[in-house]
């Protein structure tokens, strides 16, 4: 996996990025630019490239970044496994981890010991 910054493509327009990525041997693009499907020229460029298009949404702030990062981490291996056997282009939208779902439990071991062996 390489970032556009590492390739010195950060300022490259998407219309040029898709065919360049394909020529370089990339098979997929991971992006938070879900607006690409709202632009007819970008849609055509994505389609012509044949690249798998994997997108995720990111909300503002540190919490949004954390949820987006966690969503990508949880989804990327199953996405790769799903895309490996296919012979044609796919579009993947990563489902975000919800801000409303509590992802942890805090307990006080003095009143709620984690095991019977807790002193």
Residue pairs with C-beta under 8 A, 6 or more apart in sequence:
1 30
4 10
4 12
4 17
7 24
9 17
9 20
12 20
14 33
14 36
14 42
14 45
15 41
15 42
15 45
17 29
18 29
18 45
18 46
18 48
18 49
18 51
19 45
19 48
19 49
21 29
21 49
21 51
22 49
22 50
22 51
26 51
27 51
27 52
27 83
28 51
28 52
28 53
28 54
28 83
29 46
29 51
29 52
29 53
29 54
30 54
30 55
30 56
30 72
31 53
31 54
31 55
31 56
32 55
32 56
32 57
32 58
32 68
33 55
34 55
34 57
34 93
36 42
36 43
36 46
36 53
36 55
37 43
37 46
46 53
47 89
50 88
50 89
51 89
52 83
52 89
52 90
52 91
52 92
53 89
53 90
53 91
53 92
54 79
54 92
54 93
54 94
55 91
55 92
55 93
55 94
56 68
56 71
56 72
56 93
56 94
56 96
57 68
57 96
58 64
58 65
58 67
58 68
59 67
59 68
59 96
59 99
63 99
67 96
67 97
67 98
67 99
68 96
70 97
71 94
71 95
71 96
71 97
72 94
74 97
75 94
75 95
79 92
79 94
82 90
82 92
83 90
83 92
97 103
107 114
109 118
